[in-house]
Amino acid sequence: MSEQRRPNIVLVMTDDQGYGDLGCTGNPVLRTPNLDAFHAGSLRLRDYHVGPTCAPTRAGLLTGRYANSTGVWHTIGGRSLLRQDERTVADCLRDAGWRTGIFGKWHLGDVSPYTPQERGFDEAVVHGAGGISQTNDHWGNDYFDDVYRDNGEMRRFEGYCTDVWFREGLAFIERNRERPFFCMITPNAPHSPWNVETRYSEAYRGQVSEERARFYGMIANIDENFGGLRARLAELGLEEDTLLIFSTDNGSAGGVTVDEDGHLVDGYNAGMRGMKVWQYEGGHRVPFFLRWPAGGLAGGRDIDQLSSHVDVKATLLDLCGVVDEAGPPVHGRSLRPLLEGDDRDWPERSIVTDSQRLVRPRKWRHSAVMNGPWRLIDGQELYNLASDPGQRENIAAQHPQRVAQLRADYEQWWTLVSEQFERDIPMAIGGPNAQQTLLTGHDWRNEDCDAIVSQGHVRRGHDAEGYFEVEILEGGRYEFELRRWPPETQHAIDAGIEGDDVPWEREWVEKRFYFWYTGGVALPLTKATLGIDYADGRTPLDLAGEVEAGSRSARFTAELAPGAAHLRARLLDDEDHARGAYYVQVRLLEAAEA
């Protein structure tokens, strides 16, 4: 492919914005003039599907493989970590000469070897975990003037989170304008908490609930930023040679209310059943708009064939002329023929999406097998969207052969994705990128997937525990600090917090999430234990000690040998009631002699 045909790529993917959360898809309240204008001049995948939740979609899109096979079938509990041997589209493009960057939400691992800069991105400015103010995020972040990871180093950024992501993405583009680049701008908006400046949400007050007004306000801010992105690409002379994509990661979280069967109660969902997390259409059918004028991909055209996020990697590499034979095989296929208007030899195929959110995936759980207009839900319910787009009439009894075929397609898919379910996905201790590692309760493992998801859980003293899957890369003497509060705070391990950690004069904070940002109960912690069980059966490590009143952590030192292990860190009170240490800081003090 000639140099002129090596496009820049800018992929904007928002968080929890559904198909109906746009003016151009028919929303009667929400105004999105910039995205509507982009929609009018783009190629539009009209039957495009993702995972029903955040991290699985990101894993599938980046690898071109079904998320369950990559280890990502949840958003917490150590199952939002993308297996180390997966190869992302960023890996492929970087190796082929593209400069790569991501700005916003990553949600595929915050410690080595899962960080974005270890998964193909030259530059990364991201928040922690699955959302701002979750456990892995910097303490006290609240969407404004926050501290984010800048290539792994904590740095404070001025302004609203979405504005920061677009601003940093544009700065990356400007720095790399003389060479091909791949820029992912992945706002955490409009994921809850729905914190947004009043000037964006006030237009919707009185038309919808306060929560939905805030949700719509976050989308209005995204729309404004998207318009600014397009304008700046034009000013830089990059618009024609840039493949610009807009999409979202799952169905709506704030734009609709559904009943116990997933049918719409209020809001707008383009006639679909379900919302985020659901296996019905509204949970996973999302917008996908693409435009690349220099490549002939523009002009406003709908593409109606079934497609999926697992097709994105193959499509981008095909359009860029990049052949990549490293890594495991992709499960998707290049959509280039459809984008170029040639569907003569396009095969019929079945695509599967599901919502597991368990410790171990369970067959048929919250699944949808899709083939043309047909949808097999949970292996039992059959719908034909051509005559029943709202999925109201289960016609499985009338079409037993169709059910049998779709069930057989699912069985093949399950065989494909289930090969590695029991394999650990360990976080690194020691080694070049993990001389110091911070493990958090967001990623610990237990049988109930009961994790420390948000800083609100930390403040309220959530009563749970689990273990960490780790790989000790380097033998030597290590220090462990077991904490209730994160290292960036000055709070004692047995102390509570009185008052607020953020300036509450701001009107943009959603009141039902106050507990994420204010106060904190004291826990009478007096003892601590540390255990390491090696996978190869070596003698386990089992340490216990006292917690000094008023100290910030309980400390242990131990000699570790290289290898896979499970690490359990516990804090106990005088009655020996134990909960997991929410934060465990591991530091290599001295490497073993070779």
N, C-alpha and C positions, 0 to 999 in steps of 0.2 A: 504494500500500500504506500502511496506517495506521501511525502511530508505534509502536503495540504490536506490529506485525508486522515490525519491523526488528530481526531477531535479532542478538545478539552471536554471534560465531563463535570457538570455540577449537578449533584443529586440532592434535592431537598426532600426530607422525609420527616413529617411531623408526628406527634405522639398522641394517640387516642382521639384523633380527628377522623370521623367516619365519612362514608360516601356522601351522606346527606348534609354534611356540615360545610357546604359551599353554596354560594348563590347560583353557580353555573349548573349544579345538579338539582336545582329546584327549590332550595330552602327559601321559604317565603319571608323569613325575618332577617337572617344573617346577610350582611353585605360584604362581598369579597371582590371588589372591582378589578384588582390586579390579577388575581388568580382566574377570574372569569375571562379576562382578556387573553391570558396565556392559554386557557382552555380553547378559546375560539380559534387560535392559530396553531394548535398542536395536533399530534396524533394521540388518540385517546383509547386506551385499553378499557373496554366497557365491561369485560367479564374477567377482571383481574383479582386474584385472591392471595391472601397472606395468612399468617398465623393469627388466631384470635387474641393474642397478647404480644407484648413488646419484644422481649428478648428472643423468642423463637422466630419471629419475623426477621429480625436483624441477622440471626445466624443463617437462616435460609437464603436471604438476599445476598449476603456477602460471600457465601460458599457455593451457592447453586445447589445445595443439598438439603434434603428434608431435615428440619431442625432436630428431630428426635435422634437421628443418626449422628449428629454432631455433639450430643450431650446436653443440648439446650432444650428442655421441655418444661421449664418453670422460669419464674422471674427471681426466685430466691433460693435459699437452701443449698447452695453449691451447684445448682443446675441451671444457672444462667452463664456458666463459664464455657467458652468455646474451646473444644478439645485442641490440644497443642498441635496435633498432626493435621488439622484442617487447614486449607489454603484459601485465603480470601481473594476477592477481586482486586483489593488494594495490593496484596502481595504480587499478583500477576502483572498489574500495570506498573508498579514500581520497578519490577525487574525488567520491564520492556521500555523503560525510559520516562515514564510519567512521574511527576512530582505528586505526592499524595498527602491529603490532609483531611481531618475530621474535626468538626466543631459542634459541640452540643452533647447529645446523649450517645453513649457507647453501650453500656449494659451487657457486656460480654466478659466482664472480669476486670477487677481493679488492682490485682497484684500479679506479679510475674508467674507464669509466662503468658498471661491473658490480656495484658494492657494493649491499647491500640497501637502504640509505637512498636510493639513486638508482633503485631499482626498485619503489617504492611503499610502503616501510615508514618510518613516522614514527620508530620506535624500533627499534634493532637491537643486541642483545648476542650476538656470535657469535665462534666460533673461526675460524682461518684454514684455507683449502684444504678437503680432504675429511675431515680428522680431526685431533684434537689430537695434537701432536708431528709433524705433517707440515711440509713446508718453509715454507709461508706462515704457519704458526702461530708464536706468540711462542716464542723459544728457551727450552728447558727445561720447557715445559709438559708435565705428566705426569698430568693428570686431577684433581689436587688443588691447591687454592690457586693457580690459574693466572692468567695475564694474558690477557684477552680484549679484543676490539674492542667498545667501548661507543660506538655512533654514530660509529665511525671512530677514536676515541681509545683508546689502550691503557690498561687499568685492571685492577688485581689484584682478584680475587674470592676470598673465603674459602670453602672447602668443596669437596666432590666435584662434578664437572662437571654431572651430571644434576640434583643438588640445586640447583645454581646456576641452571640453565635454568628449572626449575619455579618457583623462588623469584622470579627476575626476571620471569617471565611473570605470576605472581600479583600482583606489585607493579604491573605495567603495568595489569592488570585493575582493581585497586583504584583506581588513579589515574584510570581512565576509566570508572568504573562508572555515571556519570550520562549517558553517551552511548554509542551503538553502537560496538563495537570488534571488530577482527579480530586475534586473537592466535594466532600459530603457535609452538608449543613443539616443537622439533625436536632431541631429544637425539642426540649422536654415539654414544651407547650403543645396542645392545651391539656396536658396531664394535670391531675389534681396534685396538690392544693391549687385552687383556681385563684391565684394571687395575680392581680393585674391592676395597672393604674386606672383610676376612675374614668379618665377621659376616653378609654377604649370600651368600657362596659356600660357607661351611662346611656348610650343610645338604645340599649336593649331593655333597660329597666322599665317596667310597666307593661312590656310585651310578653316577657317570659319571667320565670322565677329569678331570684337573686343569683342562685348558683349558675343557672344557664346564662344569665347576662354576663357573668364573669367568664364563663367558658367561651361564649361568643366574643367577648372582648379580647381574649387571648388570641383567637383566630383572626380578629380584625388587625391586631398587631402583627401577626404573621403575614397577613396579606400586604400590609404596608411595607414590611421588610422585603417581601418577595418583589414588590414593585421597584423598590430601591435597588435590589440586586440586578434586575433586568436593565434598569436604566444605566447602572454603572458598567455592566458588560457592554452595552452599546457605546458608552463614552470611551471605553478602552479599546474599541474596535474588535471585540471578542465575540460578539453575539452570533455572527454567522458561523463561526468555527467552533461554537460550543454546543455540545449536546446537553441540554437543560431538561431536567426531569423533576416533576413534582409528584409526590405520593404520600401515603400515610401508612402507619404500621399495624393498625387493626381497626375494628369497628368503633363507633362512637361510644365515648364514656360519659359525656355530659350533654349531648344534644337530644337525647331521647329518654323516655321512661317506658319500660315494657312490663307486661304482667308476668305471672309465673310461668307462662308458656312461651314467653318471648314476643308476644304480639304488642304492637304499639299502643301505649296509653296516651302519651302526648309527646310533642316534639315533631321532628321531621326525619324520616329514614328512607326516603325514596321508595316507599312501598315494601321495604324488606322486613323480615322477621329477625329479631335478635339484635344484640349490641355487643360491645366488647366482651370477650370471654365465651360468648355463645357459639355453638356449632352451626347455627342457622346463618343464612346469607348475610344478615346485618352484622355478624361478628367478624367476617373475614373478607367480604367484597369491599374493596376500597378504590379510590381514584388513582389513576396513573396517567399522567400527561407527559408527553415527550416532544421535544422540538430540536431539530438540528438543520438549519437552513442549508448550509454548505453541503450536507449529505443528502439533500432532497427530502428530508423528513420534516415537513411542515405543511401548513395550509388548512388545517382543520378537517380531520377525518376520523371516524369511529372505526375501531377494530373490534369485532364482535366475538372472535374465537376465544375459547377458554384459555387463560394464561395464569401464571403464578409467579410469586417472588423467587422461586427457585429457577426461573428462566432468566433472571436479570443478569447474573454473572456471565452466562454463555452469550447473551445478547450483546452486552457491552464489549466483551472481548472480540466478538465477531465484527462489530462495527468499527473497532479500533485496529483490526487486522492482527490481533495478538493470538498466537497459538500457545497454549500452556499445557504441557503434558505432565507437570509435577503435581503431587498431591492426589487425593482420592478422586474418582470420577464424579462428575456432576450428575444430578438427577434431572435437572431441567434441560431445556433445549433453546437454541437461539430463535428469537422471534423476528429476526431480520427479514425473512421472506414476507411475513405479514406486514411489517412496517413499510416494506417497499411495494406493497400492494399485490403480492403474488401468493395466493392461497391454494393454487391448483393441486399441489401435492401435500398439503398440510394434513397430517394424520389425525384420526380420532384418537383420543387418549383420555385416561382417567387420572385425575389429580386428587390427592388426599390432603386435608388439613385437619388438625385436631387440637384440643385444649386439654392437656394432661394435668398439670399443676399438682402432681403427686410425687412422692419419693421415687417410685418406680412406675413407669408407664403401664397402663392397663388396657388391654385390647378392647377396641370399639369405643373407648371412653370419649364422649363429646366429639365425635368424629363426623366428617362430611366427605363422602366420596363423590366427586364431581365428574360428569362426562356429558358434554354438550349441555342441554337444558336439564339433565337429570341430576338429582341430589339424593343420595342415600345417607340418612342421618342415623348415627349410632348403630348401624347395621340392620335397622328394623323399619324405619320410616322412609318412604319413597315419595318424592315430589317431582313434578315436571314444571319448571319455571316458565315454560312457554305458555302454559294455560293457567298457572297458579303461582305468580311471582311472590306472593305473600306466604307461601308454604303453609297453607291452611288445610289442604285435603291430602291425607296420607293414602296413596294409591298402591301401596305395596301388594295388597291382596290381588289386585287386578293385573299386576305385571310380575309374576314370580320369576320368569326368566331374566328380566332386567335386574331384579334384586339379586339373583344368583350370580349374574355376571359381575355386578358391582361388588358383591361380597368377595368374589374370587380376586378382583383387582385389589381390594383392600388386603387380602391375605398375602398377595405378592409384595405389596408395600410394607406390610408389617414385618415380613421376613427380611426385607431390605434394611429397615431402620432399627431393628431390635438386636442386631448382632453385638452391640457394645453396651447394652443397658447396665450390666453389672460391673463394668470397668470404672475404676475410680477416675476422678478428674482433679488431680492434686495441685495445690498451690505450692510454689517453690519456697524453700528455706535454704539460704546460702546460695552460692553461685554468683555469676557476674551481675545479675539484675536483682538479687534478693539478699544483699548483705544485711538489709534491715527490712522487715516485712511486718505490715500491720494486718492481722486477721481480725475479722469482725463477725458478730453473731448473725449478720445478714447472710453469710455464706456457710454457716455450720450445718451439719447434717444431723437429722434425727428422724424417727419413724413417722412423725406427724407433720413434717415440714413446718415446724413451729419456729420461725426465725425472728430475729430482731430487725424488723423491716425498716422502721423509721426512728428518727431521733425522739419522737414521741414515746416509742416503746422504751427507749433508754431512760427518759425522764420519769416514766411511770413505773420503772422497775419491773418490766415484764418477766414473769416467772417461767423460765424455760432453760433448757440446756441442750448442747449437742457436741459433736466432735468435728474437727477439721480434717479433710483429706490433704495430706502434705507429701511432698517429695523433698527429702533432705539431700541437696545436691553436693554438699561439701561437709565432710566430717570436721569436727572441731568443738570448741567450747562456746556455748551459746548462752545468752541472757534472755530470760522471758519476763516480761512485765504484764501481769494480769490486771486489767482495769475495768472499772464500772463506767467511768467517764473517758472520753477520748483524750489522746495525748495533748491536743492543742488547748485543752482547758486547764484551769488551775484547781479544779474541784477535788476534794479529798474523796477517797474511795468509799468512805462510810458516811459522807455528808449529802444532804439534799441541796437544792437550789431554791432560794427565795427570790421572787421577782422575775423580771423579764430579761431575756438575752437579746432582744431586738427592739428597735424604736417603734412603739405601738401607736405613735401619732399618725402613722401612715394608714390611709383608708383602704389600701389595696389588699390587705391581708384578710383571707377568708376566715370568718370567726369560728367556724366549726373545727378548724385546724389549729386553734390557739395552743392546744396541748402539745403540738409539735415544737413550739417555740418558747414556752414559758414554764418556769418552775421545774421541780424535780423532787421526788420523794427520797428521803434518806433510807438507806438499807444498813442494818446493824451487822456489817460484815466483819468477821473476826478471824477467819481461817481461809486458807487457799490450798488447792491441790493441783498438781500438774501430772498428767499421764501421757505416755507415748507408747503405742503398740505398733511394733514393726510388722510389716506385711509378711516378712519371711520367717516369722516365728522367733526371732531373737529375743533375749530377755527384755521385757518391757521396762520402761522408765516409770517410776511411781514416786512422786515427791509430795510432801505436805509441809505446811508452815503456817506461822501466825501472820495475821494482818495487823500491822502497827496502826493504832488509832491516829487519824489525821494524815496518814500517808496517802499519796496519790495512786499507788499501785502495790501489789504484792510481787516480790521479785524472787526468781529462781535462776540458778546457773546449772548447766548440765553439759556433759560430754555426749555429743550425738554422733552416730555413725551414718554414713550415706545410706539412702534407701527410702522406699515408700513406707508411710506410717499413718496412723490416725492419732491426732493430738486432741486431748481433752483438758480444758482449763476450767476450774470451778472455784466459785467463791461461796463461803458458807457462813451462817450466823452461829450464835452460841448453842442453838438447838440442833445444829448440824443440818439445817435445811439448806440445800445447795441450789444454786442457779449458775448458768454458764457465765464466764467472764465475757462481757460484751465486746471488749477490745483486748487483743493479745498482741503485744509488740515483741517481735523476735529479732534479736541482733546477734550477728556472728562476732564474738569477741576475739577469737584466735583460731585460725585454721589449723587442722591437724597436719603434722609433718608428713610429707609425701613418702 
